[in-house]
Amino acid sequence: MNVAILNTNRLWAYLQLTRPANIITAWADVLAGIAVAGFAVLVNPVPVIWLLLATTGLYGGGVVFNDIFDAGLDAKERPERPIPSGRASLSGATVLGSVLLSIGVFAAAQVSVWSMAIAFCIAAAALLYDAYGKHHPFFGPLNMGICRGGNLLLGVSILPSMLGESWYLALIPITYIAAITAISRGEVHGGERSTGIIALVLMGAVITGLLGLSWLNKSYLIAVLPFVILLSGRVLLPFMQAVRQPNAENIRTAVRSGILSLIVLDATLSCSFAGLSYGIIVLILLPLSMTLARLFAVT
């Protein structure tokens, strides 16, 4: 019985390393990209499944390696994390992260050469961030944003011909994630108000950009507005609170809300290009991600 409990605890620890709630947000990125491409999901769902598996592996592997590279720091600042607590071994985590990243690239290769190339670039960018990027005040947020922007383009690559027309849309998640990554530097010890202001300005630029997209495609303008309002309420309020009082608790709340609200961002993009129904389908992922966030750490 004790051995069974121990093995269950270890499996749970390795599952924690993958941050399941965050993986759901990665699914939303890919689904938004598919909406941008205008792909008929119901006609041929197989490549959609491959891309969802790809982003699961890429995101899961990326965050596992994040904990691997942070193991020494976490031993001091977050000793309850799976690796420093001893519930997951460094070697076991390395194997898990490597397998997940490999699955991500392999699954993407089943869709197209372009999908495989984008997946490989995402994996490389994630490892670069984990090892070096996160420590740089400018390139760190940009590096993480590129990972998310690439994830959106991974969805678009379901129709490779659309990549040339839609590449610029990656700037939206790049800017959004750059804002979250910038403010997240104060998660443990608190941050600086100036950093919070920069993050808030970036968030404002994202929301303005989404409104601009919906204005260009006026047929979906009314449908997009509720999504934009929901996104604004979910991210701007906690970010403003973190600017007013940049303590660790407020910053963690802002980061958590920002990460989970990626689904709202993706739902907004989806609605802008594929209509209200598709946007609602993506938005349905939000309660699933929030439920998982009660069981697994988001940051």
C-alpha positions in Angstrom: 0.0 0.0 0.0 2.8 2.4 0.9 4.6 1.7 -2.3 1.4 2.3 -4.3 0.9 5.7 -2.5 4.5 6.6 -3.1 4.3 5.8 -6.8 1.0 7.8 -7.1 2.7 10.8 -5.4 5.6 10.6 -7.9 3.3 10.4 -10.9 1.4 13.4 -9.5 4.7 15.3 -9.1 5.7 14.7 -12.7 2.2 15.8 -13.8 2.6 19.0 -11.8 5.8 19.7 -13.7 3.8 19.9 -17.0 1.3 22.5 -15.6 -1.9 21.1 -17.1 -3.9 24.2 -16.7 -1.4 26.1 -18.9 -1.5 23.4 -21.5 -5.2 24.1 -22.1 -4.2 27.7 -22.9 -1.8 26.4 -25.5 -4.7 24.4 -27.1 -6.5 27.7 -27.4 -3.6 29.3 -29.2 -3.6 26.5 -31.8 -7.4 26.6 -32.2 -7.2 30.4 -32.7 -4.6 29.9 -35.4 -6.8 27.3 -37.1 -9.6 29.8 -37.1 -7.4 32.5 -38.6 -6.4 30.0 -41.4 -10.1 29.3 -42.1 -9.7 25.6 -42.0 -12.8 23.4 -42.0 -12.4 21.5 -38.8 -15.4 19.4 -39.1 -14.5 18.3 -42.6 -11.1 16.9 -41.5 -10.4 16.9 -37.8 -7.3 14.7 -38.0 -4.7 17.5 -38.5 -6.4 19.4 -35.7 -5.8 16.5 -33.3 -2.2 16.2 -34.4 -1.6 19.9 -33.8 -3.3 19.8 -30.3 -1.0 16.9 -29.5 2.0 18.9 -30.8 1.3 21.9 -28.6 0.7 19.7 -25.6 4.2 18.2 -26.0 5.9 21.5 -26.8 4.3 23.4 -23.9 4.6 20.5 -21.4 8.2 19.9 -22.3 9.1 23.6 -22.2 7.7 24.1 -18.7 9.3 20.8 -17.4 12.7 22.1 -18.6 11.9 25.5 -16.9 11.8 23.6 -13.6 14.9 21.7 -14.4 16.9 24.8 -15.0 15.4 26.5 -11.9 15.9 23.5 -9.6 18.7 25.3 -7.7 16.8 28.5 -7.3 13.6 26.7 -6.4 15.4 24.9 -3.6 15.8 28.3 -1.9 12.7 30.1 -3.0 10.1 27.4 -3.7 11.2 24.2 -1.9 7.7 22.8 -2.3 8.1 22.4 -6.0 8.4 18.8 -7.3 12.1 18.7 -8.0 13.6 20.4 -4.9 11.1 18.6 -2.7 12.4 15.3 -4.0 9.1 14.1 -5.3 10.4 14.2 -8.8 14.1 13.5 -9.8 16.2 15.7 -12.0 17.0 12.8 -14.3 13.3 11.7 -14.5 12.2 15.3 -15.3 14.9 15.5 -18.0 13.6 12.4 -19.7 10.0 13.6 -19.4 10.8 17.0 -20.9 12.8 15.5 -23.7 10.1 13.0 -24.6 7.4 15.7 -24.6 9.4 18.0 -26.9 10.1 15.1 -29.2 6.4 14.2 -29.3 5.6 17.9 -30.1 7.8 18.0 -33.1 6.8 14.5 -34.3 3.1 15.3 -34.1 3.5 18.6 -36.0 5.4 16.8 -38.7 2.3 14.7 -39.4 0.5 17.9 -40.6 3.1 19.6 -42.8 6.8 20.4 -43.1 6.0 24.0 -42.1 4.2 22.7 -39.0 7.3 20.6 -38.1 9.6 23.6 -38.7 7.5 25.9 -36.5 7.3 23.2 -33.8 11.1 22.8 -33.8 11.6 26.6 -33.5 9.1 26.7 -30.6 11.0 23.9 -28.8 14.3 25.7 -29.4 12.9 29.0 -28.2 11.5 27.4 -25.1 14.8 25.9 -24.2 16.6 29.2 -24.9 14.2 30.9 -22.5 14.5 28.3 -19.8 18.3 28.4 -19.9 19.1 32.0 -20.6 16.3 34.2 -21.8 14.4 34.4 -18.5 17.3 36.1 -16.8 17.3 39.1 -19.3 14.9 42.0 -18.6 14.2 42.7 -22.3 14.9 39.5 -24.2 13.3 37.3 -21.6 9.7 38.6 -22.2 10.3 38.8 -25.9 11.7 35.3 -26.0 8.6 33.9 -24.2 6.3 36.0 -26.4 7.9 34.4 -29.5 7.1 31.0 -28.1 3.4 31.9 -27.8 3.3 33.7 -31.2 4.9 30.6 -32.7 2.1 28.5 -31.1 -0.5 30.6 -32.9 1.3 30.2 -36.2 1.5 26.5 -35.5 -2.3 26.5 -35.7 -2.2 28.6 -38.9 0.2 26.1 -40.4 -2.7 23.7 -40.8 -3.0 25.6 -44.2 0.6 26.5 -44.9 -0.5 28.9 -47.6 -2.0 31.2 -45.0 1.2 31.7 -43.1 2.4 34.5 -45.5 -0.9 36.4 -45.0 -1.2 35.9 -41.2 2.3 36.0 -39.7 1.7 39.5 -38.3 -1.0 38.2 -36.0 1.8 36.6 -33.9 2.6 40.1 -32.7 -0.6 40.0 -30.5 0.4 37.0 -28.3 4.0 38.1 -28.4 3.0 41.5 -26.9 0.6 39.9 -24.5 3.0 37.3 -23.1 5.8 39.9 -23.0 3.6 41.9 -20.6 2.9 38.9 -18.4 6.6 37.8 -18.4 7.7 41.3 -17.5 5.5 41.7 -14.5 6.1 38.1 -13.4 9.7 39.0 -12.3 8.2 40.2 -9.0 6.3 36.9 -8.2 8.6 36.0 -5.3 9.9 39.2 -3.8 7.6 41.8 -5.2 8.3 44.1 -8.2 8.8 47.6 -9.3 5.9 49.9 -10.2 7.7 51.0 -13.4 7.7 47.4 -14.7 4.0 47.1 -13.9 3.3 50.3 -15.9 5.2 48.9 -18.9 3.2 45.7 -18.7 -0.1 47.6 -18.4 0.8 49.7 -21.5 1.5 46.5 -23.4 -1.8 45.0 -22.4 -3.5 48.1 -23.5 -1.8 47.8 -26.9 -3.0 44.2 -27.2 -6.7 45.2 -26.5 -6.4 48.1 -28.9 -5.0 45.7 -31.6 -7.9 43.3 -31.1 -10.4 46.1 -31.5 -8.6 47.2 -34.6 -8.8 43.7 -36.1 -12.5 43.5 -35.5 -13.0 46.9 -37.0 -11.2 45.8 -40.2 -13.6 42.8 -40.4 -16.8 44.7 -39.5 -19.0 41.6 -40.1 -17.9 40.3 -36.7 -17.4 43.6 -34.8 -20.5 43.3 -32.6 -19.8 39.7 -31.8 -16.2 40.5 -30.8 -17.0 43.3 -28.4 -18.1 41.0 -25.5 -14.9 39.0 -25.7 -12.8 42.2 -25.6 -14.8 43.5 -22.6 -14.3 40.2 -20.8 -10.6 40.1 -21.6 -10.2 43.7 -20.4 -11.9 43.0 -17.1 -9.9 39.9 -16.5 -6.4 41.3 -17.1 -6.5 45.1 -16.7 -8.0 45.1 -13.2 -5.4 42.7 -11.6 -2.6 44.4 -13.5 -3.7 47.9 -12.2 -3.8 46.5 -8.7 -0.3 45.1 -9.2 0.9 48.5 -10.4 -0.7 50.3 -7.3 0.7 47.7 -4.9 3.5 45.7 -6.5 3.8 43.1 -3.8 4.4 39.4 -4.6 0.8 38.4 -3.9 -0.8 41.0 -6.3 1.8 40.2 -9.0 1.1 36.4 -8.7 -2.6 37.2 -9.0 -2.0 39.3 -12.1 0.2 36.7 -13.7 -2.2 33.9 -13.0 -5.2 35.9 -14.4 -3.1 36.8 -17.4 -2.1 33.3 -18.2 -5.6 31.8 -17.9 -7.0 34.8 -19.9 -4.9 33.7 -22.9 -8.0 31.6 -23.7 -10.1 34.8 -23.8 -7.5 36.4 -26.0 -7.6 33.4 -28.4 -11.4 33.3 -28.3 -11.4 36.9 -29.3 -9.1 36.2 -32.2 -11.2 33.2 -33.2 -14.4 35.3 -33.2 -12.7 38.0 -35.3 -11.9 35.5 -38.1 -14.4 32.6 -37.8 -17.4 34.1 -36.0 -19.2 33.9 -32.7 -19.7 30.2 -32.6 -16.1 29.4 -33.0 -15.1 32.0 -30.4 -17.5 30.5 -27.9 -16.0 27.0 -28.5 -12.6 28.3 -27.7 -13.9 30.2 -24.7 -15.3 26.9 -23.3 -11.7 25.9 -22.5 -11.5 28.7 -19.9 -13.6 26.9 -17.1 -11.6 23.7 -17.8 -8.3 25.5 -17.4 -9.5 27.3 -14.3 -10.6 24.0 -12.8 -7.2 22.5 -13.4 -5.6 25.7 -12.0 -7.1 24.8 -8.6 -5.3 21.5 -8.7 -2.0 22.5 -10.3 0.2 25.6 -10.0 0.0 27.9 -13.0 3.4 29.7 -12.3 
